Amino acid sequence: MSQTLTLNPPFLIRPRLNLNLKLFWGLILISIIFLLVFYVFQVNFLTRETYLIQNSEEKLKEITQENENLEIEFSKSNSLANLEKYLSNQNFEKASSVKYIKILESEVVTK
């Protein structure tokens, strides 16, 4: 007859492994929740930035169109026809004949 002596350990190995699994799954769940919240904030940020870019592009198109219109108006207002109207409104008269003064080359100022 053989005699065998077995010792029962004072603690159970299985509950400790179970505790580690609970901690592991808890960390996984917290990580998933954190990543989902992070994803929602990223999508919100990207949507807002896209809206701002589109809004800025629309404003740029409007300003460009306004600039072109102002350039056209400026060129119309500076034409010779408008200059003639401006001069007639300022009580200028059209010269009938032009007389030039001849200056001798040897004299600059005469008394």
Secondary structure as GFF3:
##gff-version 3
##sequence-region A 1 111
A	DSSP	alpha_helix	13	77	.	.	.	ID=ss1
A	DSSP	alpha_helix	80	89	.	.	.	ID=ss2
###
